[in-house]
């Protein structure tokens, strides 16, 4: 078991609550949990990704169950094959790319995609065509797979894709929930092989279960009350803030 002081327990608990909120109310918020978990486990930065994976899966169970009828399955199925290839690629290159290099690359990609989305929606208006080309879903799916395997950091990438699809907020969250429900389970054997998912990480994640549930309820409450336009703006701001954080 990890040896946590009072500050460490507080940070892990906060991460658990935020995992729940991100899964049911604010997709993209999860990227902000990555540095918090690293702060909670400063001597186990690498293992912290395994702890996060367990907590994310628990959050996925609540979110996928609650939004089981809201997902747009064509988007989930379109993104999963390239995401799996990205997971395998991320597993292979984890020994060659440092965390700092990966984080900067993710930040650059997300900011670039958000800029493209801004150009399409602000300058072309609401009539901007929805990108249906195979390479759009393929590229973002692959990047999502690589980033989620290496740093649990695919939230902003998925935000960019779903914003481009112009989904209503409930379908947005439901589609994101089911995509990550599948992706995070696909990561488990790779994470276990790398000794990131262990008995200790699973136990710590289960201890956080009540806070994850509480955060999930808060996320549902928030999503019901926020207007669609405000929802879109908030998740774009969160994704941009997370991307900037990854650069520095």
C-alpha positions as CSV (number, residue, x, y, z in Angstrom):
1,X,0.0,0.0,0.0
2,X,1.2,3.5,-0.7
3,X,2.4,5.5,2.3
4,X,0.4,8.7,2.2
5,X,0.4,11.6,4.6
6,X,-2.6,13.8,5.3
7,X,-1.9,16.0,2.3
8,X,-1.5,13.0,0.1
9,X,-4.9,11.5,1.2
10,X,-6.6,14.8,0.6
11,X,-5.2,15.1,-2.9
12,X,-6.1,11.5,-3.8
13,X,-9.6,12.1,-2.4
14,X,-9.9,15.3,-4.5
15,X,-8.8,13.3,-7.5
16,X,-11.5,10.7,-6.8
17,X,-14.2,13.4,-6.6
18,X,-13.0,15.1,-9.8
19,X,-12.9,11.8,-11.7
20,X,-16.6,11.4,-11.0
21,X,-17.4,14.9,-12.1
22,X,-15.3,14.6,-15.3
23,X,-17.1,11.3,-16.2
24,X,-20.7,12.5,-15.8
25,X,-20.6,16.2,-16.2
26,X,-17.4,17.8,-17.6
27,X,-15.4,15.6,-20.0
28,X,-11.9,17.0,-20.4
29,X,-11.6,17.9,-16.7
30,X,-9.8,14.6,-16.2
31,X,-6.6,15.9,-17.6
32,X,-6.3,18.3,-14.6
33,X,-6.3,15.2,-12.3
34,X,-3.0,13.9,-13.8
35,X,-0.7,16.5,-12.0
36,X,-2.7,16.3,-8.8
37,X,-2.2,12.6,-8.6
38,X,1.5,13.0,-9.3
39,X,1.6,15.5,-6.4
40,X,-0.2,13.1,-4.1
41,X,2.4,10.3,-4.9
42,X,5.6,12.3,-5.6
43,X,7.8,9.2,-5.1
44,X,5.6,7.0,-7.3
45,X,4.9,9.3,-10.3
46,X,5.0,6.4,-12.7
47,X,2.8,4.2,-10.6
48,X,0.3,7.0,-10.1
49,X,-0.9,6.4,-13.7
50,X,-2.0,2.9,-12.6
51,X,-3.8,4.3,-9.6
52,X,-5.6,6.8,-11.9
53,X,-6.5,4.0,-14.3
54,X,-8.4,2.1,-11.6
55,X,-10.2,5.2,-10.4
56,X,-11.1,6.1,-14.0
57,X,-12.6,2.7,-14.6
58,X,-14.7,3.0,-11.5
59,X,-15.9,6.4,-12.8
60,X,-16.6,4.8,-16.2
61,X,-18.9,2.3,-14.6
62,X,-21.1,5.0,-13.1
63,X,-21.1,7.2,-16.2
64,X,-21.6,4.4,-18.8
65,X,-24.5,3.0,-16.7
66,X,-26.2,6.3,-16.2
67,X,-25.8,7.4,-19.9
68,X,-26.3,3.9,-21.3
69,X,-29.0,5.3,-23.7
70,X,-27.3,8.6,-24.6
71,X,-24.2,7.4,-26.5
72,X,-23.8,8.0,-30.2
73,X,-22.5,4.5,-31.0
74,X,-21.3,5.4,-34.5
75,X,-18.7,7.7,-33.0
76,X,-17.6,5.2,-30.4
77,X,-17.2,2.5,-33.0
78,X,-15.4,4.8,-35.4
79,X,-12.8,5.8,-32.8
80,X,-12.1,2.5,-31.0
81,X,-10.0,0.7,-33.7
82,X,-7.5,3.5,-34.1
83,X,-7.5,4.1,-30.4
84,X,-6.6,0.5,-29.8
85,X,-3.7,0.8,-32.3
86,X,-2.7,4.0,-30.3
87,X,-2.7,2.0,-27.1
88,X,-0.4,-0.6,-28.5
89,X,1.9,2.1,-29.9
90,X,1.9,4.0,-26.6
91,X,2.8,0.8,-24.7
92,X,5.7,0.2,-27.1
93,X,7.2,3.7,-27.0
94,X,6.8,4.3,-23.2
95,X,10.4,3.3,-22.8
96,X,11.7,5.8,-25.3
97,X,9.6,8.9,-24.7
98,X,9.8,10.8,-21.4
99,X,6.7,12.1,-19.6
100,X,7.7,15.7,-20.2
101,X,8.2,15.2,-24.0
102,X,4.8,13.4,-24.3
103,X,3.0,16.1,-22.3
104,X,4.4,18.9,-24.5
105,X,3.4,17.0,-27.6
106,X,-0.2,16.5,-26.3
107,X,-0.4,20.1,-25.4
108,X,0.6,21.3,-28.9
109,X,-1.8,18.8,-30.6
110,X,-4.7,19.9,-28.4
111,X,-4.1,23.6,-28.9
112,X,-3.8,23.2,-32.6
113,X,-7.0,21.2,-32.9
114,X,-8.9,23.7,-30.7
115,X,-7.6,26.5,-33.0
116,X,-8.9,24.6,-36.0
117,X,-12.3,24.1,-34.3
118,X,-12.4,27.8,-33.4
119,X,-11.7,28.7,-37.0
120,X,-14.4,26.4,-38.3
121,X,-17.2,27.4,-35.9
122,X,-16.4,31.1,-35.5
123,X,-15.4,32.1,-39.0
124,X,-17.5,29.6,-40.9
125,X,-20.5,29.8,-38.6
126,X,-22.8,27.1,-37.4
127,X,-23.0,25.8,-41.0
128,X,-19.4,24.6,-40.9
129,X,-19.5,21.1,-42.2
130,X,-19.0,18.2,-39.8
131,X,-15.8,16.4,-40.7
132,X,-16.6,12.9,-41.8
133,X,-13.3,12.0,-43.5
134,X,-11.9,8.7,-42.3
135,X,-8.6,10.3,-41.4
136,X,-10.1,12.8,-39.0
137,X,-11.5,10.1,-36.7
138,X,-8.6,7.8,-37.4
139,X,-6.0,10.5,-36.5
140,X,-7.7,11.7,-33.3
141,X,-8.5,8.1,-32.3
142,X,-4.9,7.0,-32.6
143,X,-3.7,10.1,-30.7
144,X,-6.2,9.4,-28.0
145,X,-5.0,5.9,-27.7
146,X,-1.3,6.9,-27.4
147,X,-2.0,9.7,-24.9
148,X,-4.3,7.6,-22.7
149,X,-1.9,4.7,-22.5
150,X,1.1,6.9,-21.7
151,X,-0.4,9.6,-19.5
152,X,-4.2,9.1,-19.0
153,X,-4.4,12.3,-21.0
154,X,-6.8,11.6,-23.9
155,X,-9.7,13.8,-22.5
156,X,-8.9,17.0,-24.4
157,X,-8.4,14.9,-27.7
158,X,-11.8,13.4,-27.3
159,X,-13.3,16.8,-26.5
160,X,-11.9,18.2,-29.8
161,X,-13.5,15.3,-31.8
162,X,-16.9,15.5,-30.1
163,X,-17.0,19.2,-30.4
164,X,-16.5,18.8,-34.2
165,X,-19.4,16.4,-34.3
166,X,-21.6,19.1,-32.7
167,X,-23.3,16.6,-30.3
168,X,-25.9,17.8,-27.7
169,X,-24.4,17.9,-24.2
170,X,-26.0,14.6,-22.9
171,X,-25.0,12.7,-26.1
172,X,-21.5,14.3,-25.8
173,X,-21.0,13.0,-22.3
174,X,-22.6,9.7,-23.0
175,X,-20.5,9.1,-26.1
176,X,-17.3,10.1,-24.2
177,X,-18.3,7.8,-21.2
178,X,-18.7,4.7,-23.4
179,X,-15.6,5.4,-25.4
180,X,-13.4,5.6,-22.3
181,X,-15.3,2.7,-20.6
182,X,-14.0,0.5,-23.5
183,X,-10.6,2.1,-23.9
184,X,-9.7,2.0,-20.2
185,X,-10.4,-1.7,-20.0
186,X,-8.3,-2.3,-23.1
187,X,-5.4,-0.6,-21.3
188,X,-5.5,-2.9,-18.2
189,X,-3.4,-5.8,-19.5
190,X,-0.8,-3.4,-20.9
191,X,-0.7,-1.5,-17.7
192,X,-0.4,-4.7,-15.7
193,X,2.5,-5.9,-17.9
194,X,4.3,-2.6,-17.1
195,X,3.6,-3.1,-13.4
196,X,1.6,0.1,-13.3
197,X,-1.6,-1.6,-12.3
198,X,-1.0,-3.6,-9.1
199,X,-2.9,-4.8,-6.1
200,X,-1.9,-1.7,-4.2
201,X,-3.2,0.6,-6.9
202,X,-6.5,-1.3,-7.2
203,X,-7.0,-1.2,-3.4
204,X,-6.4,2.6,-3.3
205,X,-8.8,3.1,-6.1
206,X,-11.5,1.1,-4.3
207,X,-11.0,3.2,-1.1
208,X,-11.9,6.2,-3.2
209,X,-15.1,4.7,-4.5
210,X,-17.5,6.7,-2.3
211,X,-15.9,10.0,-3.4
212,X,-16.0,8.9,-7.1
213,X,-19.7,8.2,-6.7
214,X,-20.2,11.6,-5.0
215,X,-18.4,13.3,-7.9
216,X,-20.5,11.4,-10.4
217,X,-23.7,12.6,-8.8
218,X,-22.3,16.2,-8.8
219,X,-21.5,15.9,-12.4
220,X,-25.0,14.8,-13.4
221,X,-26.4,17.6,-11.3
222,X,-24.2,20.1,-13.1
223,X,-24.9,18.8,-16.6
224,X,-28.6,19.1,-16.1
225,X,-28.5,22.7,-15.3
226,X,-25.9,24.1,-17.7
227,X,-27.0,25.5,-21.1
228,X,-25.6,23.9,-24.2
229,X,-23.6,26.9,-25.3
230,X,-22.1,27.4,-21.8
231,X,-21.2,23.7,-21.7
232,X,-19.3,23.9,-25.0
233,X,-17.5,27.0,-23.9
234,X,-16.5,25.5,-20.5
235,X,-15.1,22.3,-21.9
236,X,-13.1,24.2,-24.6
237,X,-11.6,26.4,-21.9
238,X,-10.8,23.4,-19.7
239,X,-9.2,21.6,-22.7
240,X,-7.1,24.7,-23.5
241,X,-6.1,25.2,-19.9
242,X,-5.0,21.6,-19.7
243,X,-3.1,21.8,-22.9
244,X,-1.2,24.9,-21.7
245,X,-0.5,23.2,-18.4
246,X,1.1,20.3,-20.3
247,X,3.4,22.7,-22.1
248,X,5.1,24.0,-19.0
